[in-house]
Every structure is written in structure tokens, then in C-alpha cells.
């Protein structure tokens, strides 16, 4: 990639990391120890305004992973790294859904307004910090790597036949 594209990718990387951390910080649990919850959804302002940087980061990560898979990884190593990335992404998704489910059950158990956990969404104003954290950010990066590496393998398979 040329220097300007790499500078834009680096800027997009920093903006995307900042969005994840700002969203996590703005939706962090309140200091009250008997009730866990965020302070609403003011952090949704950031991904909406900075969406072009986030999309550019995602595209750049896919493109970079394609180049890494083509240049430095062989076919077997690429498959191993794809498998590890998928395992990480799946484990992160399962952990996040499990944590949000436990928290949803906790809210239903402690609040009289709800009688069934299905009445309360997994992603809600109190659980945003579960979904926006460094683990989920790395899960997004892992998914981007998988897409780019699979794309690279598919592209190489077509040329080697």
C-alpha cells in the first residue's frame, strides 16, 4: 500500500479503537454497587459520525490480511491462522452473548417490571459495555482477517488451476 493509504488506515485504526473505548467508557456501569448499568446510549453518537473511518478500517484490515496471506503465509499456515481467528471470534461472541444473557437475567430477577428475560433485549442501555470492549474489537479484527484470508485463498486457487 502506498504511504497515504497506510496513513489513512492508521488514522482509521486509531479512530476505531477510540470509538470502542469511548463507547465502553460512556456506557460503563454506574458507581452504585447494588445496580449495574450504563448511562444510556450517548455513545451511539460516535459510531454514527465516525462510520466512514470505521468502514475504512474494516476494509483496510481485510485488504491487509489478503496481502499478508499472499505474501508471508503459505496455504497451510493461512488455514491454521484462519482456524485460530475463527475460534477466537466464536469464543468472544459466545462469551459476550452469555455475559449479556446473565446480566439480562439479573435485571429481570432484581426488577419487578419484568417477569421473563425474553422481554428484555440482550443489547440494552445497561449492557452496552459488554458489547463494546477490547475483546469484541479483536473479534471484529479476527473476522476481518478471516474474510481477507479466505478471499486470498479463493483468489489463489483460481490462478493456480
Beta strands, then each sheet from edge to edge (+ up, - down):
end
